[in-house]
Amino acid sequence: MSVHSEFKKVTTKVLLDMKARGEKISMLTAYDYTMATIIDQAGMEIILVGDSASNVMAGNATTLPITLDQMIYHAQCVVRGAKRAHVVVDLPFGSYQASKEEAIRSAMRILKESGADSVKMEGGEEIIESVKGIVNAGVPVMGHLGLMPQSINQYGSYALRAKEDAEAQKLINDAKLLEAAGCYSLVLEKIPAALAKKVAESVHIPVIGIGAGNGVDGQVLVMHDMLGLNQGFSPKFLRRYANLFEVMTEALQHYISDVKSGDFPNENESY
């Protein structure tokens, strides 16, 4: 019997128990109802409504332009399709950095208006007070360390993070601070595998990796990347599980040709 057929809603407690048992956690992004339904039925534990919607749904070069209202809209769509998976929503750039009060308001709006299960935010020590405030307000928080796309203008590139000892040590300290502040889990993006493993072993909360090796408690990818819809993005950490770009292009061209030749619709497809 699959986990899905038992239909147990994936809560923060379920995820913590999975880490304690050594069971790996699968996580994928979704931004709309149809995809969320498919991903949920496949048995995914976590669906991330990522601010990557700014890139893959809206065509922006970075995650920075997407607004809180737009994230709430995407989250509403996903929640309607996800019956079992835990739905976590990115707090977008500009919705939590100015003050603890703004961060709490933004997080509460996401849960109240979308029905999602938790929020995710980027940063360590510098956002700890906001994390505590949000958790105290009853909103579960997933942390995010390593490469933080919302800080791309500060970094100047999407290169590997925490290669140097000082940054690696800060990352370990930040992970422990986030756990102490009440985060129920943590994403580590694009850092050395050995460091990610060390972080996962030094905290009790699940650590989900993207480009962070196999020593963590689970993995996350962007749906458009792993399904091969997005052809222009090929980082080392990405495994393409399908080539939907090819499949869809073929189907679309077939349709165009059938319309032009008069083959579609045929007699059986007409009233």
C-alpha positions as CSV (number, residue, x, y, z in Angstrom):
1,M,0.0,0.0,0.0
2,S,1.4,3.4,-0.9
3,V,1.7,6.2,1.6
4,H,-0.7,8.2,-0.6
5,S,-3.5,5.6,-0.4
6,E,-3.5,5.9,3.4
7,F,-4.3,9.6,2.8
8,K,-2.6,11.0,5.8
9,K,-2.2,14.8,5.5
10,V,1.5,15.7,5.7
11,T,2.0,18.0,8.7
12,T,5.1,19.5,10.3
13,K,5.0,16.6,12.8
14,V,4.9,14.0,10.0
15,L,8.0,15.6,8.5
16,L,9.9,15.7,11.8
17,D,8.9,12.0,12.4
18,M,10.2,11.1,8.9
19,K,13.6,12.6,9.8
20,A,13.7,10.8,13.1
21,R,13.0,7.5,11.2
22,G,15.6,8.3,8.5
23,E,13.0,8.4,5.8
24,K,13.8,10.8,3.0
25,I,11.4,13.6,2.1
26,S,10.4,14.5,-1.5
27,M,9.6,18.1,-2.3
28,L,8.8,19.8,-5.6
29,T,7.5,23.2,-6.7
30,A,4.0,23.9,-8.2
31,Y,2.2,27.1,-9.0
32,D,-1.2,26.1,-10.3
33,Y,-4.2,23.7,-9.6
34,T,-3.6,21.1,-12.3
35,M,0.1,20.5,-11.6
36,A,-0.5,20.5,-7.9
37,T,-3.2,17.8,-8.3
38,I,-0.8,15.6,-10.3
39,I,2.1,16.1,-8.0
40,D,-0.1,15.5,-4.9
41,Q,-1.5,12.3,-6.4
42,A,2.0,11.0,-7.2
43,G,2.7,11.0,-3.5
44,M,5.0,14.0,-3.0
45,E,5.4,15.0,0.7
46,I,5.9,18.7,0.2
47,I,4.8,21.1,-2.5
48,L,6.6,24.4,-2.5
49,V,4.8,27.4,-4.0
50,G,8.2,29.0,-4.8
51,D,8.9,32.6,-5.7
52,S,10.6,30.8,-8.7
53,A,7.1,31.5,-10.1
54,S,8.6,34.9,-10.9
55,N,11.0,33.1,-13.3
56,V,9.0,30.1,-14.7
57,M,5.5,31.5,-14.7
58,A,6.1,35.3,-15.3
59,G,9.3,35.3,-17.3
60,N,11.3,37.5,-14.9
61,A,15.1,37.2,-14.8
62,T,15.1,37.0,-11.0
63,T,12.7,36.1,-8.1
64,L,12.7,39.8,-6.9
65,P,9.7,41.2,-8.8
66,I,7.0,38.8,-7.6
67,T,4.6,40.4,-5.1
68,L,2.9,39.0,-1.9
69,D,-0.5,39.2,-3.7
70,Q,0.8,37.2,-6.6
71,M,2.3,34.5,-4.3
72,I,-1.1,34.3,-2.5
73,Y,-2.8,33.8,-5.8
74,H,-0.5,30.9,-6.8
75,A,-0.8,29.4,-3.3
76,Q,-4.6,29.5,-3.5
77,C,-4.5,27.6,-6.8
78,V,-2.0,24.9,-5.4
79,V,-4.0,24.4,-2.2
80,R,-7.1,23.6,-4.1
81,G,-5.2,20.8,-5.9
82,A,-3.1,19.4,-2.9
83,K,-5.2,17.2,-0.7
84,R,-2.3,15.4,1.1
85,A,1.0,17.2,0.5
86,H,2.2,19.8,2.9
87,V,2.0,23.2,1.1
88,V,4.7,25.7,1.9
89,V,4.8,29.2,0.4
90,D,7.8,31.5,-0.2
91,L,7.5,34.9,1.5
92,P,8.6,37.0,-1.5
93,F,11.3,39.7,-1.5
94,G,10.1,42.8,0.2
95,S,7.4,41.2,2.2
96,Y,9.4,40.5,5.4
97,Q,12.8,42.3,5.4
98,A,11.6,45.8,6.6
99,S,10.4,44.8,10.1
100,K,9.3,41.9,12.3
101,E,5.7,43.3,12.2
102,E,5.6,43.3,8.4
103,A,7.0,39.8,8.3
104,I,4.3,38.5,10.7
105,R,1.5,40.3,8.8
106,S,2.8,38.8,5.4
107,A,3.0,35.3,6.9
108,M,-0.4,35.5,8.4
109,R,-1.9,36.8,5.1
110,I,-0.5,33.8,3.2
111,L,-2.0,31.2,5.6
112,K,-5.3,33.1,6.1
113,E,-5.9,33.9,2.4
114,S,-4.5,30.7,0.7
115,G,-5.1,27.9,3.2
116,A,-1.4,26.8,2.9
117,D,0.3,25.0,5.7
118,S,3.5,27.0,6.3
119,V,5.8,29.7,4.9
120,K,9.5,29.7,3.8
121,M,11.9,32.6,4.2
122,E,15.5,33.2,3.3
123,G,18.2,34.2,5.8
124,G,19.8,33.3,9.2
125,E,20.7,35.4,12.1
126,E,19.5,38.6,10.5
127,I,15.9,37.4,10.3
128,I,15.7,35.5,13.6
129,E,13.4,37.9,15.4
130,S,11.0,37.8,12.5
131,V,11.1,34.0,12.5
132,K,10.3,33.9,16.2
133,G,7.5,36.4,15.7
134,I,5.9,34.4,12.9
135,V,6.2,31.1,14.8
136,N,4.7,32.7,17.9
137,A,1.8,33.9,15.8
138,G,1.0,30.3,14.9
139,V,2.6,30.1,11.4
140,P,5.1,27.3,10.8
141,V,8.3,28.5,9.2
142,M,10.8,26.6,6.9
143,G,14.2,28.3,6.7
144,H,16.4,28.7,3.7
145,L,20.3,29.0,3.8
146,G,23.2,28.8,1.4
147,L,22.4,30.4,-2.0
148,M,19.5,32.8,-1.4
149,P,18.1,33.9,-4.7
150,Q,16.4,37.0,-3.2
151,S,19.9,38.3,-2.3
152,I,21.2,37.8,-5.9
153,N,22.0,41.6,-6.3
154,Q,24.1,41.4,-3.2
155,Y,26.0,38.2,-4.2
156,G,26.3,39.2,-7.9
157,S,26.2,35.5,-9.1
158,Y,24.5,32.2,-8.5
159,A,27.8,30.5,-7.7
160,L,28.3,27.8,-5.0
161,R,28.0,29.2,-1.5
162,A,29.9,28.5,1.8
163,K,33.1,27.2,0.3
164,E,35.2,29.3,2.7
165,D,35.4,28.3,6.4
166,A,33.9,31.5,7.8
167,E,30.8,31.3,5.6
168,A,30.5,27.6,6.3
169,Q,30.7,28.2,10.1
170,K,28.1,31.0,9.8
171,L,25.8,28.7,7.9
172,I,26.0,26.0,10.6
173,N,25.4,28.6,13.3
174,D,22.4,30.0,11.3
175,A,20.9,26.6,11.0
176,K,21.0,26.1,14.8
177,L,19.6,29.5,15.3
178,L,16.7,28.8,13.0
179,E,16.0,25.5,14.7
180,A,16.1,27.3,18.1
181,A,13.8,30.0,16.8
182,G,11.2,27.3,16.0
183,C,11.7,26.5,12.3
184,Y,10.2,23.1,11.5
185,S,12.6,22.5,8.6
186,L,15.3,24.0,6.5
187,V,16.3,24.2,2.8
188,L,20.0,24.3,1.9
189,E,20.7,25.6,-1.6
190,K,23.9,25.1,-3.6
191,I,26.5,24.4,-0.9
192,P,29.2,21.7,-0.6
193,A,27.7,18.2,0.1
194,A,30.0,17.6,3.1
195,L,28.8,20.9,4.8
196,A,25.1,20.1,4.1
197,K,25.5,16.6,5.7
198,K,27.2,18.2,8.7
199,V,24.2,20.7,9.0
200,A,21.7,17.9,8.7
201,E,23.4,15.9,11.4
202,S,23.7,18.9,13.8
203,V,19.9,19.8,13.9
204,H,16.8,17.7,14.7
205,I,14.7,19.3,12.0
206,P,14.5,18.0,8.4
207,V,17.0,19.5,6.0
208,I,16.0,19.6,2.4
209,G,18.7,20.1,-0.2
210,I,18.9,21.5,-3.7
211,G,22.4,21.2,-5.1
212,A,23.5,20.2,-1.6
213,G,24.4,16.5,-2.0
214,N,22.8,13.3,-0.7
215,G,23.6,13.6,3.1
216,V,20.5,15.6,3.8
217,D,17.0,14.5,4.8
218,G,15.2,15.3,1.4
219,Q,15.5,16.9,-1.9
220,V,13.6,19.7,-3.8
221,L,13.7,20.7,-7.4
222,V,11.7,23.2,-9.6
223,M,9.0,21.2,-11.4
224,H,9.7,22.9,-14.8
225,D,13.4,21.9,-14.6
226,M,13.0,18.3,-13.6
227,L,10.2,17.7,-16.2
228,G,12.4,19.1,-18.9
229,L,10.0,22.0,-19.7
230,N,12.7,24.5,-19.1
231,Q,15.5,23.8,-21.7
232,G,17.7,26.8,-20.9
233,F,18.7,25.8,-17.3
234,S,21.1,23.0,-16.8
235,P,23.0,23.3,-13.4
236,K,25.1,20.3,-12.2
237,F,22.5,19.4,-9.5
238,L,19.6,19.0,-11.9
239,R,18.4,15.6,-13.1
240,R,15.8,15.7,-15.9
241,Y,13.2,13.0,-15.3
242,A,11.4,13.7,-18.6
243,N,11.7,15.8,-21.7
244,L,8.2,17.4,-21.8
245,F,9.5,20.2,-24.0
246,E,10.0,17.7,-26.8
247,V,6.7,15.8,-26.1
248,M,4.7,19.0,-26.0
249,T,6.3,20.5,-29.1
250,E,5.6,17.3,-31.1
251,A,2.0,17.3,-29.9
252,L,1.5,21.0,-30.7
253,Q,3.0,20.6,-34.2
254,H,0.9,17.5,-34.9
255,Y,-2.2,19.5,-33.9
256,I,-1.2,22.5,-36.1
257,S,-0.7,20.2,-39.1
258,D,-4.0,18.4,-38.5
259,V,-5.9,21.7,-38.3
260,K,-4.2,23.0,-41.5
261,S,-4.8,19.7,-43.4
262,G,-8.5,19.5,-42.3
263,D,-7.9,16.2,-40.6
264,F,-9.0,17.7,-37.2
265,P,-11.8,17.5,-36.3
266,N,-12.9,14.4,-38.1
267,E,-16.4,12.9,-38.4
268,N,-16.2,11.2,-35.0
269,E,-15.1,14.5,-33.4
270,S,-18.0,16.5,-34.8
271,Y,-21.6,16.8,-33.6
